Amino acid sequence: MDAIAIEIERVSEGQRFVTRLLSDAHATPVPLASQRLAQPVPAVGDEGSVGQAGE
């Protein structure tokens, strides 16, 4: 009987944790696409591009 109570408490704690994560994520505003800053994308063959080290 104690094992069942422990498992129920464990599941309940997990539900509280996930609910808090989701509510915190929902409360954080996400900027609109028009408000985001554009980041340049390096062209293939540019110096310093990823995967070109040591050439």
mmCIF file as gemmi writes it, N, C-alpha and C atoms, coordinates in Angstrom:
data_model
loop_
_atom_site.group_PDB
_atom_site.id
_atom_site.type_symbol
_atom_site.label_atom_id
_atom_site.label_alt_id
_atom_site.label_comp_id
_atom_site.label_asym_id
_atom_site.label_entity_id
_atom_site.label_seq_id
_atom_site.pdbx_PDB_ins_code
_atom_site.Cartn_x
_atom_site.Cartn_y
_atom_site.Cartn_z
_atom_site.occupancy
_atom_site.B_iso_or_equiv
_atom_site.pdbx_formal_charge
_atom_site.auth_seq_id
_atom_site.auth_asym_id
_atom_site.pdbx_PDB_model_num
ATOM 1 N N . MET Axp A 1 ? 0.817 -1.191 0 1 0 ? 1 A 1
ATOM 2 C CA . MET Axp A 1 ? 0 0 0 1 0 ? 1 A 1
ATOM 3 C C . MET Axp A 1 ? 0.862 1.257 0 1 0 ? 1 A 1
ATOM 4 N N . ASP Axp A 2 ? 1.976 1.239 0.745 1 0 ? 2 A 1
ATOM 5 C CA . ASP Axp A 2 ? 2.871 2.395 0.772 1 0 ? 2 A 1
ATOM 6 C C . ASP Axp A 2 ? 3.51 2.63 -0.591 1 0 ? 2 A 1
ATOM 7 N N . ALA Axp A 3 ? 3.819 1.549 -1.313 1 0 ? 3 A 1
ATOM 8 C CA . ALA Axp A 3 ? 4.439 1.676 -2.63 1 0 ? 3 A 1
ATOM 9 C C . ALA Axp A 3 ? 3.502 2.394 -3.603 1 0 ? 3 A 1
ATOM 10 N N . ILE Axp A 4 ? 2.215 2.12 -3.515 1 0 ? 4 A 1
ATOM 11 C CA . ILE Axp A 4 ? 1.239 2.786 -4.384 1 0 ? 4 A 1
ATOM 12 C C . ILE Axp A 4 ? 1.173 4.274 -4.058 1 0 ? 4 A 1
ATOM 13 N N . ALA Axp A 5 ? 1.16 4.609 -2.789 1 0 ? 5 A 1
ATOM 14 C CA . ALA Axp A 5 ? 1.11 6.016 -2.376 1 0 ? 5 A 1
ATOM 15 C C . ALA Axp A 5 ? 2.354 6.765 -2.849 1 0 ? 5 A 1
ATOM 16 N N . ILE Axp A 6 ? 3.5 6.126 -2.784 1 0 ? 6 A 1
ATOM 17 C CA . ILE Axp A 6 ? 4.743 6.759 -3.232 1 0 ? 6 A 1
ATOM 18 C C . ILE Axp A 6 ? 4.697 7.001 -4.736 1 0 ? 6 A 1
ATOM 19 N N . GLU Axp A 7 ? 4.205 6.028 -5.491 1 0 ? 7 A 1
ATOM 20 C CA . GLU Axp A 7 ? 4.12 6.186 -6.947 1 0 ? 7 A 1
ATOM 21 C C . GLU Axp A 7 ? 3.13 7.282 -7.329 1 0 ? 7 A 1
ATOM 22 N N . ILE Axp A 8 ? 2.007 7.363 -6.637 1 0 ? 8 A 1
ATOM 23 C CA . ILE Axp A 8 ? 1.018 8.418 -6.91 1 0 ? 8 A 1
ATOM 24 C C . ILE Axp A 8 ? 1.627 9.781 -6.63 1 0 ? 8 A 1
ATOM 25 N N . GLU Axp A 9 ? 2.355 9.909 -5.537 1 0 ? 9 A 1
ATOM 26 C CA . GLU Axp A 9 ? 3.019 11.175 -5.215 1 0 ? 9 A 1
ATOM 27 C C . GLU Axp A 9 ? 4.058 11.52 -6.269 1 0 ? 9 A 1
ATOM 28 N N . ARG Axp A 10 ? 4.804 10.524 -6.752 1 0 ? 10 A 1
ATOM 29 C CA . ARG Axp A 10 ? 5.826 10.754 -7.778 1 0 ? 10 A 1
ATOM 30 C C . ARG Axp A 10 ? 5.192 11.261 -9.071 1 0 ? 10 A 1
ATOM 31 N N . VAL Axp A 11 ? 4.094 10.642 -9.494 1 0 ? 11 A 1
ATOM 32 C CA . VAL Axp A 11 ? 3.403 11.067 -10.714 1 0 ? 11 A 1
ATOM 33 C C . VAL Axp A 11 ? 2.83 12.47 -10.533 1 0 ? 11 A 1
ATOM 34 N N . SER Axp A 12 ? 2.261 12.736 -9.368 1 0 ? 12 A 1
ATOM 35 C CA . SER Axp A 12 ? 1.693 14.057 -9.097 1 0 ? 12 A 1
ATOM 36 C C . SER Axp A 12 ? 2.766 15.134 -9.148 1 0 ? 12 A 1
ATOM 37 N N . GLU Axp A 13 ? 3.923 14.854 -8.579 1 0 ? 13 A 1
ATOM 38 C CA . GLU Axp A 13 ? 5.025 15.817 -8.602 1 0 ? 13 A 1
ATOM 39 C C . GLU Axp A 13 ? 5.484 16.073 -10.035 1 0 ? 13 A 1
ATOM 40 N N . GLY Axp A 14 ? 5.531 15.033 -10.851 1 0 ? 14 A 1
ATOM 41 C CA . GLY Axp A 14 ? 5.89 15.195 -12.26 1 0 ? 14 A 1
ATOM 42 C C . GLY Axp A 14 ? 4.887 16.062 -13.004 1 0 ? 14 A 1
ATOM 43 N N . GLN Axp A 15 ? 3.62 15.877 -12.729 1 0 ? 15 A 1
ATOM 44 C CA . GLN Axp A 15 ? 2.589 16.697 -13.368 1 0 ? 15 A 1
ATOM 45 C C . GLN Axp A 15 ? 2.708 18.156 -12.951 1 0 ? 15 A 1
ATOM 46 N N . ARG Axp A 16 ? 2.981 18.402 -11.676 1 0 ? 16 A 1
ATOM 47 C CA . ARG Axp A 16 ? 3.159 19.789 -11.213 1 0 ? 16 A 1
ATOM 48 C C . ARG Axp A 16 ? 4.361 20.432 -11.899 1 0 ? 16 A 1
ATOM 49 N N . PHE Axp A 17 ? 5.45 19.669 -12.029 1 0 ? 17 A 1
ATOM 50 C CA . PHE Axp A 17 ? 6.658 20.184 -12.655 1 0 ? 17 A 1
ATOM 51 C C . PHE Axp A 17 ? 6.405 20.553 -14.116 1 0 ? 17 A 1
ATOM 52 N N . VAL Axp A 18 ? 5.762 19.663 -14.872 1 0 ? 18 A 1
ATOM 53 C CA . VAL Axp A 18 ? 5.495 19.92 -16.29 1 0 ? 18 A 1
ATOM 54 C C . VAL Axp A 18 ? 4.528 21.092 -16.445 1 0 ? 18 A 1
ATOM 55 N N . THR Axp A 19 ? 3.52 21.16 -15.595 1 0 ? 19 A 1
ATOM 56 C CA . THR Axp A 19 ? 2.565 22.268 -15.647 1 0 ? 19 A 1
ATOM 57 C C . THR Axp A 19 ? 3.268 23.595 -15.418 1 0 ? 19 A 1
ATOM 58 N N . ARG Axp A 20 ? 4.19 23.625 -14.455 1 0 ? 20 A 1
ATOM 59 C CA . ARG Axp A 20 ? 4.94 24.855 -14.183 1 0 ? 20 A 1
ATOM 60 C C . ARG Axp A 20 ? 5.822 25.223 -15.373 1 0 ? 20 A 1
ATOM 61 N N . LEU Axp A 21 ? 6.481 24.243 -15.987 1 0 ? 21 A 1
ATOM 62 C CA . LEU Axp A 21 ? 7.316 24.52 -17.159 1 0 ? 21 A 1
ATOM 63 C C . LEU Axp A 21 ? 6.485 25.106 -18.297 1 0 ? 21 A 1
ATOM 64 N N . LEU Axp A 22 ? 5.336 24.504 -18.546 1 0 ? 22 A 1
ATOM 65 C CA . LEU Axp A 22 ? 4.49 24.982 -19.63 1 0 ? 22 A 1
ATOM 66 C C . LEU Axp A 22 ? 3.936 26.372 -19.347 1 0 ? 22 A 1
ATOM 67 N N . SER Axp A 23 ? 3.57 26.644 -18.112 1 0 ? 23 A 1
ATOM 68 C CA . SER Axp A 23 ? 3.03 27.968 -17.796 1 0 ? 23 A 1
ATOM 69 C C . SER Axp A 23 ? 4.12 29.025 -17.848 1 0 ? 23 A 1
ATOM 70 N N . ASP Axp A 24 ? 5.341 28.68 -17.445 1 0 ? 24 A 1
ATOM 71 C CA . ASP Axp A 24 ? 6.458 29.625 -17.545 1 0 ? 24 A 1
ATOM 72 C C . ASP Axp A 24 ? 6.796 29.903 -18.999 1 0 ? 24 A 1
ATOM 73 N N . ALA Axp A 25 ? 6.782 28.888 -19.834 1 0 ? 25 A 1
ATOM 74 C CA . ALA Axp A 25 ? 7.085 29.06 -21.251 1 0 ? 25 A 1
ATOM 75 C C . ALA Axp A 25 ? 5.994 29.888 -21.922 1 0 ? 25 A 1
ATOM 76 N N . HIS Axp A 26 ? 4.764 29.699 -21.496 1 0 ? 26 A 1
ATOM 77 C CA . HIS Axp A 26 ? 3.65 30.453 -22.077 1 0 ? 26 A 1
ATOM 78 C C . HIS Axp A 26 ? 3.707 31.912 -21.656 1 0 ? 26 A 1
ATOM 79 N N . ALA Axp A 27 ? 4.208 32.2 -20.474 1 0 ? 27 A 1
ATOM 80 C CA . ALA Axp A 27 ? 4.271 33.566 -19.967 1 0 ? 27 A 1
ATOM 81 C C . ALA Axp A 27 ? 5.383 34.37 -20.627 1 0 ? 27 A 1
ATOM 82 N N . THR Axp A 28 ? 6.398 33.699 -21.193 1 0 ? 28 A 1
ATOM 83 C CA . THR Axp A 28 ? 7.508 34.386 -21.838 1 0 ? 28 A 1
ATOM 84 C C . THR Axp A 28 ? 7.078 34.806 -23.236 1 0 ? 28 A 1
ATOM 85 N N . PRO Axp A 29 ? 7.069 36.123 -23.511 1 0 ? 29 A 1
ATOM 86 C CA . PRO Axp A 29 ? 6.643 36.569 -24.833 1 0 ? 29 A 1
ATOM 87 C C . PRO Axp A 29 ? 7.674 36.198 -25.901 1 0 ? 29 A 1
ATOM 88 N N . VAL Axp A 30 ? 7.192 35.798 -27.062 1 0 ? 30 A 1
ATOM 89 C CA . VAL Axp A 30 ? 8.05 35.463 -28.193 1 0 ? 30 A 1
ATOM 90 C C . VAL Axp A 30 ? 7.973 36.626 -29.174 1 0 ? 30 A 1
ATOM 91 N N . PRO Axp A 31 ? 9.127 37.172 -29.588 1 0 ? 31 A 1
ATOM 92 C CA . PRO Axp A 31 ? 9.075 38.3 -30.518 1 0 ? 31 A 1
ATOM 93 C C . PRO Axp A 31 ? 8.492 37.891 -31.868 1 0 ? 31 A 1
ATOM 94 N N . LEU Axp A 32 ? 7.789 38.808 -32.494 1 0 ? 32 A 1
ATOM 95 C CA . LEU Axp A 32 ? 7.247 38.555 -33.817 1 0 ? 32 A 1
ATOM 96 C C . LEU Axp A 32 ? 8.385 38.471 -34.817 1 0 ? 32 A 1
ATOM 97 N N . ALA Axp A 33 ? 8.128 37.818 -35.941 1 0 ? 33 A 1
ATOM 98 C CA . ALA Axp A 33 ? 9.16 37.663 -36.968 1 0 ? 33 A 1
ATOM 99 C C . ALA Axp A 33 ? 9.674 39.032 -37.422 1 0 ? 33 A 1
ATOM 100 N N . SER Axp A 34 ? 8.807 40.032 -37.482 1 0 ? 34 A 1
ATOM 101 C CA . SER Axp A 34 ? 9.227 41.361 -37.916 1 0 ? 34 A 1
ATOM 102 C C . SER Axp A 34 ? 10.093 42.064 -36.877 1 0 ? 34 A 1
ATOM 103 N N . GLN Axp A 35 ? 10.088 41.593 -35.635 1 0 ? 35 A 1
ATOM 104 C CA . GLN Axp A 35 ? 10.876 42.205 -34.572 1 0 ? 35 A 1
ATOM 105 C C . GLN Axp A 35 ? 12.218 41.521 -34.374 1 0 ? 35 A 1
ATOM 106 N N . ARG Axp A 36 ? 12.422 40.38 -35.013 1 0 ? 36 A 1
ATOM 107 C CA . ARG Axp A 36 ? 13.679 39.658 -34.86 1 0 ? 36 A 1
ATOM 108 C C . ARG Axp A 36 ? 14.737 40.269 -35.76 1 0 ? 36 A 1
ATOM 109 N N . LEU Axp A 37 ? 15.981 40.241 -35.308 1 0 ? 37 A 1
ATOM 110 C CA . LEU Axp A 37 ? 17.082 40.742 -36.114 1 0 ? 37 A 1
ATOM 111 C C . LEU Axp A 37 ? 17.54 39.656 -37.071 1 0 ? 37 A 1
ATOM 112 N N . ALA Axp A 38 ? 17.76 40.032 -38.308 1 0 ? 38 A 1
ATOM 113 C CA . ALA Axp A 38 ? 18.242 39.075 -39.298 1 0 ? 38 A 1
ATOM 114 C C . ALA Axp A 38 ? 19.714 38.789 -39.04 1 0 ? 38 A 1
ATOM 115 N N . GLN Axp A 39 ? 20.094 37.538 -39.176 1 0 ? 39 A 1
ATOM 116 C CA . GLN Axp A 39 ? 21.479 37.119 -39.005 1 0 ? 39 A 1
ATOM 117 C C . GLN Axp A 39 ? 22.029 36.721 -40.372 1 0 ? 39 A 1
ATOM 118 N N . PRO Axp A 40 ? 23.21 37.233 -40.748 1 0 ? 40 A 1
ATOM 119 C CA . PRO Axp A 40 ? 23.778 36.852 -42.046 1 0 ? 40 A 1
ATOM 120 C C . PRO Axp A 40 ? 24.171 35.375 -42.06 1 0 ? 40 A 1
ATOM 121 N N . VAL Axp A 41 ? 23.99 34.763 -43.186 1 0 ? 41 A 1
ATOM 122 C CA . VAL Axp A 41 ? 24.355 33.36 -43.369 1 0 ? 41 A 1
ATOM 123 C C . VAL Axp A 41 ? 25.596 33.337 -44.252 1 0 ? 41 A 1
ATOM 124 N N . PRO Axp A 42 ? 26.702 32.733 -43.779 1 0 ? 42 A 1
ATOM 125 C CA . PRO Axp A 42 ? 27.918 32.723 -44.59 1 0 ? 42 A 1
ATOM 126 C C . PRO Axp A 42 ? 27.737 31.872 -45.843 1 0 ? 42 A 1
ATOM 127 N N . ALA Axp A 43 ? 28.301 32.354 -46.95 1 0 ? 43 A 1
ATOM 128 C CA . ALA Axp A 43 ? 28.234 31.609 -48.207 1 0 ? 43 A 1
ATOM 129 C C . ALA Axp A 43 ? 29.244 30.474 -48.181 1 0 ? 43 A 1
ATOM 130 N N . VAL Axp A 44 ? 29.007 29.462 -48.978 1 0 ? 44 A 1
ATOM 131 C CA . VAL Axp A 44 ? 29.924 28.333 -49.065 1 0 ? 44 A 1
ATOM 132 C C . VAL Axp A 44 ? 31.249 28.844 -49.624 1 0 ? 44 A 1
ATOM 133 N N . GLY Axp A 45 ? 32.347 28.479 -48.96 1 0 ? 45 A 1
ATOM 134 C CA . GLY Axp A 45 ? 33.666 28.898 -49.406 1 0 ? 45 A 1
ATOM 135 C C . GLY Axp A 45 ? 34.179 30.152 -48.724 1 0 ? 45 A 1
ATOM 136 N N . ASP Axp A 46 ? 33.352 30.826 -47.907 1 0 ? 46 A 1
ATOM 137 C CA . ASP Axp A 46 ? 33.825 31.996 -47.17 1 0 ? 46 A 1
ATOM 138 C C . ASP Axp A 46 ? 34.852 31.577 -46.143 1 0 ? 46 A 1
ATOM 139 N N . GLU Axp A 47 ? 35.825 32.444 -45.889 1 0 ? 47 A 1
ATOM 140 C CA . GLU Axp A 47 ? 36.805 32.146 -44.844 1 0 ? 47 A 1
ATOM 141 C C . GLU Axp A 47 ? 36.099 32.074 -43.499 1 0 ? 47 A 1
ATOM 142 N N . GLY Axp A 48 ? 36.547 31.137 -42.675 1 0 ? 48 A 1
ATOM 143 C CA . GLY Axp A 48 ? 35.994 31.01 -41.338 1 0 ? 48 A 1
ATOM 144 C C . GLY Axp A 48 ? 34.679 30.274 -41.288 1 0 ? 48 A 1
ATOM 145 N N . SER Axp A 49 ? 34.242 29.709 -42.398 1 0 ? 49 A 1
ATOM 146 C CA . SER Axp A 49 ? 32.978 28.987 -42.353 1 0 ? 49 A 1
ATOM 147 C C . SER Axp A 49 ? 33.172 27.668 -41.615 1 0 ? 49 A 1
ATOM 148 N N . VAL Axp A 50 ? 32.1 27.11 -41.128 1 0 ? 50 A 1
ATOM 149 C CA . VAL Axp A 50 ? 32.132 25.9 -40.334 1 0 ? 50 A 1
ATOM 150 C C . VAL Axp A 50 ? 32.641 24.747 -41.187 1 0 ? 50 A 1
ATOM 151 N N . GLY Axp A 51 ? 33.527 23.943 -40.625 1 0 ? 51 A 1
ATOM 152 C CA . GLY Axp A 51 ? 34.032 22.766 -41.311 1 0 ? 51 A 1
ATOM 153 C C . GLY Axp A 51 ? 35.229 23.028 -42.2 1 0 ? 51 A 1
ATOM 154 N N . GLN Axp A 52 ? 35.697 24.262 -42.263 1 0 ? 52 A 1
ATOM 155 C CA . GLN Axp A 52 ? 36.815 24.618 -43.126 1 0 ? 52 A 1
ATOM 156 C C . GLN Axp A 52 ? 38.091 24.858 -42.349 1 0 ? 52 A 1
ATOM 157 N N . ALA Axp A 53 ? 38.119 24.534 -41.066 1 0 ? 53 A 1
ATOM 158 C CA . ALA Axp A 53 ? 39.276 24.816 -40.228 1 0 ? 53 A 1
ATOM 159 C C . ALA Axp A 53 ? 40.5 24.04 -40.698 1 0 ? 53 A 1
ATOM 160 N N . GLY Axp A 54 ? 41.657 24.728 -40.747 1 0 ? 54 A 1
ATOM 161 C CA . GLY Axp A 54 ? 42.923 24.081 -41.043 1 0 ? 54 A 1
ATOM 162 C C . GLY Axp A 54 ? 43.194 23.897 -42.514 1 0 ? 54 A 1
ATOM 163 N N . GLU Axp A 55 ? 42.386 24.446 -43.383 1 0 ? 55 A 1
ATOM 164 C CA . GLU Axp A 55 ? 42.644 24.288 -44.821 1 0 ? 55 A 1
ATOM 165 C C . GLU Axp A 55 ? 43.376 25.475 -45.367 1 0 ? 55 A 1
